[in-house]
Amino acid sequence: MFNLKGKAVVVTGAGRGIGTGISRAMAKCGADVVLAGRSAAPLEVMANEVRSLGVRAITVPTDITDPTQIDALVGAALAEFGRIDAWVNNAGSANAADVGPLIDLTSDRFDNVVDLNLKWTFFCAQAAARVMIAQGGGSIINISSRSGSQPNPMTGQYGAAKAGIENLTATMAVEWGHHGIRVNAIAPGLVPTEDSLTTGSMSKPSRVARQIESVPLRRLGTVDDIGAACAFLASDEAGWITGETIQITGGSRIPVGYLTYMHKITEELKG
Ligand SMILES: NC(=O)c1ccc[n+]([C@@H]2O[C@H](COP(=O)([O-])OP(=O)(O)OC[C@H]3O[C@@H](n4cnc5c(N)ncnc54)[C@H](OP(=O)(O)O)[C@@H]3O)[C@@H](O)[C@H]2O)c1
């Protein structure tokens, strides 16, 4: 893995799902970790795991949709570690209550999803950048989704929010690059987590099987697949990468029609 010794990394949504994979990967690479999320108990569990890997960890219960709590998160990270070398904006989701066809979408359900996945994700990045400008650089990583670059029946506003954060990622990279700040996004394909198993495309076993068929590597992602990519982007080895959205999907962004055609050709070639 990459060398993150001496770096301090903030991870939002660190107590569950993909956030656990990100926090674990950062710690395995030697980073000290600031674990943020609304619920305190899962953050404590994660902090114990991270500390067992030989690094320091603090937990900061934070609702990222409250600007005073974002400020408090920054303050706690600086008080403990004196700097923020990387900040991963992982907190996000589309609650089951907000999912449905566009024709029935209400203003409230639109705002719930777009505010969390676009607006407040941006303001977290802005808070991180203000620290990084003062200290002379850093790495911001926004967790987008494969949904950000394709149609999303039943979660249209979620895909639009993720497309928005990918666009802002590129603009942040341009505006803050001369401060030594790199800003990138990671767009995961399907990773079984509490969120993804209760909403949308993995909420029934038959759907999971169909999803796996559409992945050339023939498996769903793991939280550690996404964590490893985040550790890379936080590391000095990624020092000339900024403004990018990296797709981590087992190849499943290849259009399904083309994939079906290619599978047929492959079967024919096998004889
Ligand atoms: N799983 C997938 O297949 C998949 C695919 C593509 C992209 N993603 C993206 O990956 C990220 C993680 O998703 P996941 O599947 O791991 O979801 P998850 O299991 O539901 O975890 C979401 C995390 O975000 C935190 N969170 C939610 N709202 C928050 C808020 N207002 N303030 C602070 N923390 C908040 C949750 O913790 P608390 O509830 O304790 O706050 C939790 O730790 C999301 O950005 C999601 O859009 C996931």
PDBQT file of the ligand as one rigid body, heavy atoms in Angstrom, charges set to zero:
ROOT
HETATM    1  N1  LIG A 301     -22.631   1.377  -1.832  1.00  0.00    +0.000 N 
HETATM    2  C1  LIG A 301     -22.642   1.632  -3.131  1.00  0.00    +0.000 C 
HETATM    3  O1  LIG A 301     -22.954   0.774  -3.973  1.00  0.00    +0.000 OA
HETATM    4  C2  LIG A 301     -22.238   3.011  -3.612  1.00  0.00    +0.000 A 
HETATM    5  C3  LIG A 301     -22.041   3.175  -4.982  1.00  0.00    +0.000 A 
HETATM    6  C4  LIG A 301     -21.671   4.419  -5.452  1.00  0.00    +0.000 A 
HETATM    7  C5  LIG A 301     -21.460   5.460  -4.577  1.00  0.00    +0.000 A 
HETATM    8  N2  LIG A 301     -21.674   5.290  -3.244  1.00  0.00    +0.000 N 
HETATM    9  C6  LIG A 301     -21.412   6.439  -2.362  1.00  0.00    +0.000 C 
HETATM   10  O2  LIG A 301     -20.497   6.041  -1.360  1.00  0.00    +0.000 OA
HETATM   11  C7  LIG A 301     -20.726   6.795  -0.169  1.00  0.00    +0.000 C 
HETATM   12  C8  LIG A 301     -20.942   5.845   1.000  1.00  0.00    +0.000 C 
HETATM   13  O3  LIG A 301     -22.100   5.067   0.722  1.00  0.00    +0.000 OA
HETATM   14  P1  LIG A 301     -22.428   3.700   1.505  1.00  0.00    +0.000 P 
HETATM   15  O4  LIG A 301     -23.031   2.784   0.522  1.00  0.00    +0.000 OA
HETATM   16  O5  LIG A 301     -21.272   3.288   2.320  1.00  0.00    +0.000 OA
HETATM   17  O6  LIG A 301     -23.620   4.231   2.426  1.00  0.00    +0.000 OA
HETATM   18  P2  LIG A 301     -24.053   3.862   3.932  1.00  0.00    +0.000 P 
HETATM   19  O7  LIG A 301     -23.651   2.479   4.268  1.00  0.00    +0.000 OA
HETATM   20  O8  LIG A 301     -25.467   4.288   4.067  1.00  0.00    +0.000 OA
HETATM   21  O9  LIG A 301     -23.160   4.892   4.744  1.00  0.00    +0.000 OA
HETATM   22  C9  LIG A 301     -23.398   6.260   4.611  1.00  0.00    +0.000 C 
HETATM   23  C10 LIG A 301     -22.515   6.956   5.603  1.00  0.00    +0.000 C 
HETATM   24  O10 LIG A 301     -22.749   8.369   5.512  1.00  0.00    +0.000 OA
HETATM   25  C11 LIG A 301     -23.052   8.865   6.810  1.00  0.00    +0.000 C 
HETATM   26  N3  LIG A 301     -23.961   9.983   6.683  1.00  0.00    +0.000 N 
HETATM   27  C12 LIG A 301     -25.154  10.045   6.057  1.00  0.00    +0.000 A 
HETATM   28  N4  LIG A 301     -25.695  11.262   6.181  1.00  0.00    +0.000 NA
HETATM   29  C13 LIG A 301     -24.809  12.004   6.895  1.00  0.00    +0.000 A 
HETATM   30  C14 LIG A 301     -24.792  13.329   7.358  1.00  0.00    +0.000 A 
HETATM   31  N5  LIG A 301     -25.802  14.167   7.137  1.00  0.00    +0.000 N 
HETATM   32  N6  LIG A 301     -23.715  13.756   8.074  1.00  0.00    +0.000 NA
HETATM   33  C15 LIG A 301     -22.671  12.924   8.315  1.00  0.00    +0.000 A 
HETATM   34  N7  LIG A 301     -22.633  11.653   7.911  1.00  0.00    +0.000 NA
HETATM   35  C16 LIG A 301     -23.693  11.193   7.194  1.00  0.00    +0.000 A 
HETATM   36  C17 LIG A 301     -23.655   7.667   7.555  1.00  0.00    +0.000 C 
HETATM   37  O11 LIG A 301     -23.429   7.694   8.946  1.00  0.00    +0.000 OA
HETATM   38  P3  LIG A 301     -24.542   8.180   9.995  1.00  0.00    +0.000 P 
HETATM   39  O12 LIG A 301     -25.858   7.656   9.540  1.00  0.00    +0.000 OA
HETATM   40  O13 LIG A 301     -24.099   7.726  11.313  1.00  0.00    +0.000 OA
HETATM   41  O14 LIG A 301     -24.437   9.660   9.861  1.00  0.00    +0.000 OA
HETATM   42  C18 LIG A 301     -22.813   6.529   7.009  1.00  0.00    +0.000 C 
HETATM   43  O15 LIG A 301     -21.597   6.407   7.714  1.00  0.00    +0.000 OA
HETATM   44  C19 LIG A 301     -21.933   7.685  -0.456  1.00  0.00    +0.000 C 
HETATM   45  O16 LIG A 301     -21.473   8.961  -0.866  1.00  0.00    +0.000 OA
HETATM   46  C20 LIG A 301     -22.621   6.983  -1.611  1.00  0.00    +0.000 C 
HETATM   47  O17 LIG A 301     -23.379   7.863  -2.391  1.00  0.00    +0.000 OA
HETATM   48  C21 LIG A 301     -22.062   4.087  -2.735  1.00  0.00    +0.000 A 
ENDROOT
TORSDOF 0
